[in-house]
Amino acid sequence: MVSLQAAVESAAPVSRLHERASFDPADFPVPGGREEEWRFTPLRRLRRLHADGPLDAGKAGVEADAGPEITVVAAEHGDPRLGTAFVPADRVSARAFASFREATIVTIPGGVAAERPVVIRVRGEDAGQAAAGHVLVEAGANSSAVVVLEHAGSATYADNVEFLVGDGARLDVVSVQDWARDAVHLSHHHAVLGKDATFTHMAVTLGGDLVRLAPSVRYAGPGGNAELRGIYFADSGQHLEHRLFVDHARPDCRSRVTYKGALRGDGAHTVWIGDVVIRPEATGTDTYEANRNLVLTDGARADSVPNLEILTGEVVRAGHASASGRLEDEHLFYLTARGIPVEEARRLIIRGFFAELIGQIAADQVRAKVTAAIEAELDAMARAEGGAR
């Protein structure tokens, strides 16, 4: 994995959203809310995760379930394997790395195809005190595995998750944020891809009071392929934020970003920031990012900002798209004109909106869980509309 670490160290920040990188929290000023990377986040609701509140008093248990071919160990702070996939790019990430007590390291040996998903469960026990966590997943050359991260319970939690994907390896990650309604979670996922490696990252964000998830991808060799996908559904008062960074620093690599979200209820707020950088040496890059939002009720707000920074003209494709709006009247008319009641027509449209991404979830049990969660949201929406009438 030395080449992957070297790729991280050599990738000097060029993006205006990632101008500073350090493991020392003191190198990052406490954000005030005017900074570009913090302007959408309600800082008053972070319970001082971004400031100077303690990060070692909370209770958040971590358990891993893996097949016999997979190695899972606990590592103390200071283990040289930790921090090899990234350098923190904001204060919360740096504070989390400086504060965690014990990390979980999952290793998929080279050439091994995992027979069943590796499931890492993070469960919070108390939202009144903050905790920090750390997970490292190492996928050896030419290995393949599915890793599921499950988050539940009540917590105030900040963490970093590293993915080192070796040459020719395939790693599918599904991260489910299904926290209790009082949880606050700020998480950074960092992936480094070796030559001809394939990495798929699916974020499913449904629970919590405030969740801010920041996945990033860097390439350590040519031929890397990254698929970043996301599904989120925000209810009244929830703030769900996703901030992505894809750093194309090697030639002939591919990335696709597709996130879809729905919002309903007063004060429901979603934020999606997609930042893709194509460095001068990244010739032959093929990249596209898209975000779609369904605003289902008044009082909900979706912010969507795609960014594309191209520093070479020799690319295969580079583009982005973003749209937020209500259900299309034509779609509703088409269905109701064929005798389908309005409420059922809305359900069909929303199901169809998410269907493609749900079908791409790598783990069967997660796919079923997300389908059930979307149905529960639709039931709640129908009850609210019925009560309003």
N, C-alpha and C positions, 0 to 999 in steps of 0.2 A: 504493500500500500504506500510505499515511499513516494512513488510518482504522483499519487493522488494528493498527498500532502504538499508536494512541491507545487502542484497546480494551484492550490489555495494560496500559498505564500507568494506566488508570482503574479497573482491576479490583483494588481493594484486597483483601488476603487476608481471608476471613471463616471459612474452614474451620479447625478445630482441628488438622488435619494439615498446614496450609499457612499457618501464622501468621507466618512470617518470609520475606522476599524481599530478596535483595541480590546484586549482582555481586561483592561483596568477600568472599572466603572468611573473612576475619577476623571478619565479622559473625555467623558460625555457630560455636558452640563445638564442639570435637571430641566427637562422640557417645560415650557410655559404654555404651549398650545399654538403658538404662531409658527413653529417650525413646519416645513412642508411635510415631513414624515409623521407629524403628530396632529396636524390641524383638524383631522376628522375625528380624532379619538377624544371622548369626554374624560379628561384627566382626573376630574374630581371623583370619578367612579372607579379608579384604579386601586384604591386603598393603599396608596403610596408605593406601589410596586415600582413606579418610575422615579421615586424620590429616594428617601432614606429609611423607609420602614423596614423592620427586621424581616429577613427572608428564611429564617431557620427555625421558627417556632411552630409552624403549621404542621398538620398531620395529613399526609397524602401517601397512601401505601401503593407500592408498585409490585405487581406479580407478573410472571411470564410463564406461558405454557407453550412448549415446543416439543417436536419429535426428538427421538434419540440421536439423530444425526446432527442436531443443532446444539451448539454450546451456549449456555446462558450462565453468566457469572456476575457477581456484584463486585464493583471496583470502588476503592476509596478515592477521595479527591486527591489529585496529583498523579494519578496513573498516567503514564506517558501516552497511552492510546487515546486519551480523551482530548478533545480540542484539535484534532488533526484535520477535520473536514471544514473548519470555518474559523473566522475571526469575528467576534461580535460586531455588529454594525449599529447597535443602539444601546442605550443605557440599561434597559431591562434585560436584554440578552447577556450583557456583560455582568450584571448583578447576579443573574441566575447561575452563570458559570462560576462566579466567585463564591457562591453561597451554598450550592448543593452539598449534601453530606455523603451520599452514596449514589453511584451510577449503575445502571444495568447495561451490560455489554452482551449483545447477541452476535454470534459468529456462525455464518453459513460457510462451511469449508469449500474450497475450490473444487469444481466439478460435481458438487452435490445438488440434486434436485429434491427440494424438501417435499415430503409426501403430504403434509397438511400445513395449514397456516400457522405461523407463529403469532400468538396472541399476547399482547402486553397490556395489562389492565392497570390503569391509574385511578384510584378511588380516593376522593377527598372525604375527610371526616369532620372538618370544621372550617367554615368560611371566615371565622373571626380572626384567625391568625394565618400569616402568609408562609408559604413553603416554596422551595426551589427543587427542581428535578433535572435529571440528565439521562439520556438513553443514547447508546451507540449501536448501530447495526452495521456489521461488516459482511459484505457478500463477496466471497472469494471469486477468483477468475472462473468464468464459465459455469457458475452456479446459478440456481434459480430458486426463488422463494416468494411467498406471500407473507407480509407482516401486517397485522392488524393492531392499531393502537386504540384502545377503548378508554374514554374518560367519563367518569360518572361521580355522583355524590356532590357534596358541598365543599368548596375550596376557594382559597385565594392562592393562585398557583402560577409560577413562572418557570419555564423550562426550555432547554435546548435538546433537539433530537438530531443526531448525525447519521448519515447514510453514506457509507463508502462502498461504491459499486465497482467491483474489479473488472478487468478487461473481459469482454464477451459475456458478462453476467447479466441476469435479468432479475430485477427486484420490483415487486408490486407492493405498494404501501397503501393501506386504507386507514385514515385517521378519523375517528368518530368522536365528536364533541357533543356528548349527551348529558351534560352536567345538570345538576339541580338548578332551580331558578335563581338561587342566590349566588352562584359561582362566578368568579372572575378568573379568566385564564388568558395569559399572554404567552404565546409559544412560538419558537423559531425552529423550523425544520431546514436542515442544511444537507444537500446531496452533492457529492462529487462523483462524476461518471468517468470510468476508464474507457479505453479504446473499444469501440463497437459495443458498449454497454447500453442496456435498455432500462429505463427507470419510469415507472408509472406511479403517480401520487394522486390519490383521491381523498379530498377533504369533505367530510359530511358534518355540517355544523347546525345543530338543532337546539341545544340547551344552553343554559347559562344566562346570567344577567349581562355580562360583557365578555366577549371572546374576540381576541385579536390573534390571528394565526398568520405567520409569515414564512411560507416555503421559499427556498432558494435552490438553484441548480447551477453548478459549474462543471465544465468539461475538462478532463485531464488528458484527453487524446481524441483523435479524429473518429468520426463514425458514431458518436454518441446520439442516443435518441431519448428524449424526455417528453412524457405526456403528463400534464398537470390538469387535473379536473376537480370540480367542486360543486357541491349541492348545499344550499342553505335555505332555511325557512325561519324568518323572524316574526315574532309575535309582539304584542303591545309592550313597549318599554325596552325591548331587547336591543342591544348593539352588537352586531356581528360584523367583524372586519377581517378581510383577507388581503394581504399585501404580498405580491409575488415578485421574485427577481430571478430572471434567467440570464446568466452571464455567458455569452458565446465568446470564448477565447481560443477556440481551436477550430481548424477547418472542417468542413463537410459534416457538420452536426445538425440535428433536427430538433425542434421543439414545437409542441402544440399546447395551448392553454385554453381550456373551455370551462367556464364557471356559469352556473345558473342559480338564481335565487328567487324567492317569493317573499313578500312582506304583507302583513295584515295587522291592523290595529293602531291605535294612537301611539305615537312615539317609537314605533318600530323603525329601526335604522340599520341599513347595511352599507358597507363600504367595500369596494373592490378596487385595488390598485394593481395594475399589471405593468411591470417595468422589465423591458427586454433590451439588453445591450449587445451590440454586435461589434466586437473590437476589430482593429485593422487587420489582424492576422486571421480572423475567422472567415476566410473566403469559403464560398459554397454553402453558406448558412441557409437553412430552410426553416422559417419560423412564422407562426401565426398565433394570435391570442384573441379571444372573444369572451365577452361577458353579456349576459342577458338577465333582465330582472322583470318580474311581474309584480306590479304594485296593485294589490287587490282591494285596498280600502283607502279612504281619506285618512290623513294624519300619518301615513307611513312615508319614509324617505329613503331613496336609494342613490348613493353616490358611486359613480363608476368612472375611473380615470385610467385609460390605457396609455402607456408611454413606450416609445420605440426610439432608441438611439443607435443610429447606423453610422459606423466609422469606416466602412468600406463599401465600394460600389459593386463588388463581385459577390453578389448573393443570388441564391436560387429563388427565394421568396421571402418577403418580410412585410407583414401587414397586421392590422388589428381592427376590431369592431366592437362596438358597445351600444347597447340599447336598453332603455327602461321605459315601461309603459303599462297600460292597463290591458285587460283582456280585449281582444279584437272583436268589435261589434259584428264584423262579417262572419267570424267563426261562430259566435253565438247564434246569429240569425240562421246560418246554414243548418245547425243542429236542431234549433227549435222549430224551424220550418218543416223538419221531418218528424215532428211529434215528440221530440225529446224535451222534457221539462227543463226550465232555465237552470235550476240548481244542479241537475245531473249534467247538463251541458257544460257548466263551469267545471265540474269535477273532471269530465273527460278532457277538457282542454288543459287543465293543470297537470293531470296525470301524463298527458302526452308531452307537455313541456319538459318534464323531468325524465321521461321514460328512457330516452337514449342513454343518458348518463347513469341511471340506476342499473341498466342492463350491462354496463361496463365495469361495475364493481367486481373486484376479483374474488371476494369471499362470499359464498352463498348465504351464510348466516347474516352477514351485514346487509346484503341485498334485501333479504326478507325483512330485516329490522327497519331499514330505511323506507321500504314500501309501506309498512305498517305505520310508521311515523307520519308519512305524508297523508295517509288516509285519516289518521287522528286529527291532523291539522284541518283537513277538509271537513271532518265532522264538526269540529269546533267552530269553523267559519259558518257552516250551515246553521248551527244552533244560535250563533250570535245574530245572524241575519233574521232567523225566525223570531228571536226575542225582540229585535228592533221593530218588527212588523206588529 
